[in-house]
Amino acid sequence: MNFCPVCGNKTKNTFCEEHTQITFEYKEIVVRVCKCKKYLYRSRWIDFTKLKRVCEKIAKENIKAKVEANALIDETIEKKKFDIEVQYNGEQIIIPAKLIVEECPVCSKKDTPYFESTLQLRPKNQELLEFVKKQIEKDKNTFISKSITLKDGYNLLLSSNKAALTIGKKLNKSFKGELKTSRHIFGRDKQRSKDVYRVTVYFRKE
């Protein structure tokens, strides 16, 4: 057991936690996550399985030195402060960090009228509908904004053009029938100076 040269308190290291002298530079460690288990990394939302590993990865990138980092955090996704235990030149140093919980772009659009594409299923066939729902359940980035039941089938408003096209191809491969796709300009993305399209995918089972 050592004694801190500043205050005389017992410590496992040279200095106690309060008077640890940090000799390397580091940026504030802030980890942004969504409850759907995605984290914000270089302007992109990425899936994760272990929150602890995410925190350690971001900590290492924010510390301007080669260190070993241990995030003292559980796997509960809620706003909180936590510590990063850093091993550097034989010393154990504690650095504060924050976990901020916010909605990713996909989750922020759920339970709203937002949609990008329309998937038209014909005729009114429960097997087709269940097939589509299972495909969407596999994709964390896609959701059904609205389901419309018609006399001759279903119209599903989806949050993704890409997902609608992919599901259309899978329907055509799994069932005998007719597949048609079309798109129309919905608006203009001023930031990227690009037209915004909405896709319609039509599938009729034989």
C-alpha positions as a printed NumPy array, in Angstrom:
array([[  0.   ,   0.   ,   0.   ],
       [  1.343,   3.466,  -0.961],
       [  0.589,   6.926,   0.421],
       [ -0.383,   9.839,  -1.834],
       [  2.439,  12.452,  -1.744],
       [ -0.154,  15.263,  -1.965],
       [ -2.626,  14.363,   0.82 ],
       [ -1.097,  11.321,   2.502],
       [ -4.122,   9.094,   1.95 ],
       [ -3.586,   5.413,   1.28 ],
       [ -3.565,   4.412,  -2.381],
       [ -2.686,   1.431,  -4.527],
       [ -0.892,   3.748,  -6.937],
       [  1.519,   6.655,  -6.572],
       [ -1.297,   9.218,  -6.19 ],
       [ -4.812,   8.842,  -4.793],
       [ -7.742,   9.149,  -7.193],
       [ -8.318,  12.82 ,  -6.368],
       [ -4.725,  13.822,  -7.007],
       [ -3.833,  11.562,  -9.892],
       [ -1.62 ,  13.469, -12.293],
       [ -2.751,  12.817, -15.85 ],
       [  0.206,  13.343, -18.14 ],
       [ -1.573,  12.606, -21.429],
       [ -4.215,  14.533, -23.341],
       [ -7.758,  13.272, -23.769],
       [-11.058,  14.598, -25.063],
       [-14.295,  14.428, -23.095],
       [-15.6  ,  10.871, -23.312],
       [-19.265,  10.916, -24.324],
       [-20.999,   7.78 , -25.606],
       [-24.297,   8.271, -27.463],
       [-26.595,   5.25 , -27.732],
       [-30.157,   4.385, -28.72 ],
       [-32.31 ,   1.874, -26.831],
       [-32.496,  -0.247, -30.   ],
       [-28.784,  -1.03 , -29.315],
       [-27.098,   1.26 , -31.8  ],
       [-24.36 ,   3.777, -31.005],
       [-23.294,   6.938, -32.799],
       [-19.828,   6.603, -34.297],
       [-18.375,   9.097, -36.757],
       [-21.823,  10.378, -37.768],
       [-23.193,   6.858, -38.308],
       [-25.469,   4.738, -36.127],
       [-24.004,   1.241, -35.725],
       [-25.433,  -1.899, -34.093],
       [-23.73 ,  -3.201, -30.963],
       [-24.086,  -6.158, -28.6  ],
       [-21.93 ,  -5.152, -25.603],
       [-22.207,  -1.598, -24.255],
       [-18.985,  -2.001, -22.25 ],
       [-16.977,  -2.7  , -25.422],
       [-18.437,   0.356, -27.14 ],
       [-17.468,   2.595, -24.211],
       [-13.928,   1.217, -24.152],
       [-13.535,   1.692, -27.906],
       [-14.63 ,   5.335, -27.768],
       [-12.495,   5.975, -24.673],
       [ -9.351,   4.68 , -26.377],
       [ -9.99 ,   6.878, -29.407],
       [-10.444,   9.957, -27.211],
       [ -7.26 ,   9.365, -25.205],
       [ -4.118,  10.672, -26.911],
       [ -1.89 ,   7.864, -25.639],
       [ -1.569,   4.111, -25.88 ],
       [ -3.535,   2.818, -22.904],
       [ -5.597,  -0.091, -21.644],
       [ -9.158,   1.014, -20.855],
       [-11.759,  -0.671, -18.668],
       [-15.254,   0.855, -18.685],
       [-16.842,   0.604, -15.229],
       [-20.402,   0.337, -16.543],
       [-23.218,  -2.205, -16.631],
       [-25.257,  -3.073, -19.733],
       [-28.291,  -0.966, -18.754],
       [-29.058,   1.592, -21.442],
       [-29.954,   4.725, -19.516],
       [-28.478,   8.195, -19.134],
       [-25.684,   8.105, -16.552],
       [-22.148,   9.019, -15.601],
       [-19.519,   6.303, -15.351],
       [-15.764,   5.931, -15.065],
       [-13.06 ,   4.658, -17.381],
       [-10.251,   2.856, -15.567],
       [ -7.048,   3.507, -17.521],
       [ -3.731,   1.686, -17.202],
       [ -0.872,   3.961, -18.286],
       [  2.854,   3.562, -17.532],
       [  2.12 ,   1.308, -14.581],
       [ -0.397,   3.724, -13.082],
       [ -4.148,   3.235, -12.73 ],
       [ -6.024,   6.415, -13.618],
       [ -9.772,   7.086, -13.415],
       [-11.327,   9.28 , -16.126],
       [-14.995,  10.374, -15.985],
       [-17.326,   9.615, -18.905],
       [-20.972,  10.096, -19.865],
       [-23.594,   7.88 , -21.466],
       [-26.264,   9.818, -23.348],
       [-29.391,   8.009, -24.56 ],
       [-31.115,   9.425, -27.628],
       [-33.156,   8.101, -30.521],
       [-31.416,   7.022, -33.699],
       [-32.941,   8.242, -37.004],
       [-34.961,   5.022, -37.409],
       [-36.456,   5.019, -33.917],
       [-37.246,   8.738, -34.087],
       [-39.564,   8.043, -37.05 ],
       [-41.46 ,   5.153, -35.482],
       [-45.052,   5.88 , -34.435],
       [-45.151,   8.749, -36.926],
       [-46.749,   8.967, -40.406],
       [-43.276,   8.816, -42.001],
       [-42.827,   6.356, -44.869],
       [-40.684,   6.01 , -47.99 ],
       [-42.278,   3.153, -49.92 ],
       [-45.55 ,   1.316, -50.546],
       [-45.669,  -2.465, -50.761],
       [-48.843,  -3.676, -52.478],
       [-49.784,  -7.325, -51.874],
       [-52.435,  -8.983, -54.009],
       [-54.704, -10.812, -53.439],
       [-55.762, -10.657, -49.785],
       [-53.572, -13.543, -48.659],
       [-52.51 , -14.058, -45.035],
       [-49.471, -16.123, -46.034],
       [-48.092, -13.22 , -48.078],
       [-48.706, -10.768, -45.243],
       [-46.983, -12.962, -42.63 ],
       [-44.041, -13.531, -44.985],
       [-43.507,  -9.767, -45.306],
       [-43.838,  -9.165, -41.562],
       [-41.173, -11.777, -40.828],
       [-38.794, -10.121, -43.295],
       [-39.298,  -6.753, -41.607],
       [-38.762,  -8.232, -38.132],
       [-35.288,  -9.305, -39.259],
       [-34.377,  -5.744, -40.275],
       [-33.849,  -3.344, -37.356],
       [-33.715,  -0.405, -39.76 ],
       [-37.187,  -0.919, -41.236],
       [-40.691,  -0.678, -39.827],
       [-44.288,  -0.64 , -41.079],
       [-45.629,   2.88 , -40.742],
       [-49.17 ,   1.903, -41.702],
       [-51.013,  -1.218, -42.838],
       [-54.085,  -0.721, -45.041],
       [-56.468,  -3.639, -45.597],
       [-58.327,  -3.575, -48.913],
       [-60.939,  -5.884, -50.44 ],
       [-58.37 ,  -7.329, -52.815],
       [-55.192,  -7.18 , -50.718],
       [-52.947,  -5.085, -48.485],
       [-50.999,  -1.853, -48.859],
       [-48.081,  -1.572, -46.444],
       [-46.314,   1.756, -45.983],
       [-42.666,   1.049, -45.162],
       [-39.9  ,   3.255, -43.791],
       [-37.363,   2.199, -46.432],
       [-37.268,   2.122, -50.239],
       [-34.421,  -0.373, -50.199],
       [-36.316,  -2.752, -47.894],
       [-39.412,  -2.676, -50.106],
       [-37.37 ,  -3.568, -53.204],
       [-35.555,  -6.364, -51.357],
       [-38.789,  -7.83 , -49.995],
       [-40.343,  -7.65 , -53.461],
       [-37.505,  -9.785, -54.856],
       [-37.899, -12.298, -52.01 ],
       [-41.644, -12.527, -52.631],
       [-41.028, -13.168, -56.306],
       [-38.523, -15.887, -55.451],
       [-40.662, -17.593, -52.798],
       [-44.056, -17.423, -54.511],
       [-45.239, -17.684, -58.09 ],
       [-46.63 , -14.387, -59.221],
       [-46.121, -11.003, -60.85 ],
       [-43.721,  -8.346, -59.54 ],
       [-43.761,  -4.689, -60.614],
       [-41.788,  -1.74 , -59.248],
       [-42.038,   1.981, -59.886],
       [-40.885,   5.207, -58.306],
       [-41.865,   8.852, -58.333],
       [-40.253,  12.062, -57.111],
       [-41.567,  13.006, -53.681],
       [-39.44 ,  16.048, -52.929],
       [-35.975,  17.559, -52.913],
       [-33.139,  17.086, -50.432],
       [-31.735,  20.622, -50.335],
       [-28.691,  19.683, -48.26 ],
       [-27.511,  17.075, -50.783],
       [-29.126,  18.692, -53.857],
       [-30.819,  15.411, -54.753],
       [-34.363,  14.407, -55.611],
       [-36.154,  12.282, -53.017],
       [-38.054,   9.282, -54.399],
       [-40.822,   7.055, -53.103],
       [-40.934,   3.504, -54.375],
       [-44.028,   1.376, -55.039],
       [-43.594,  -2.403, -55.14 ],
       [-46.545,  -4.476, -56.406],
       [-46.713,  -8.244, -56.047],
       [-49.628, -10.433, -57.164],
       [-49.55 , -14.075, -56.18 ],
       [-50.89 , -16.582, -58.703]])
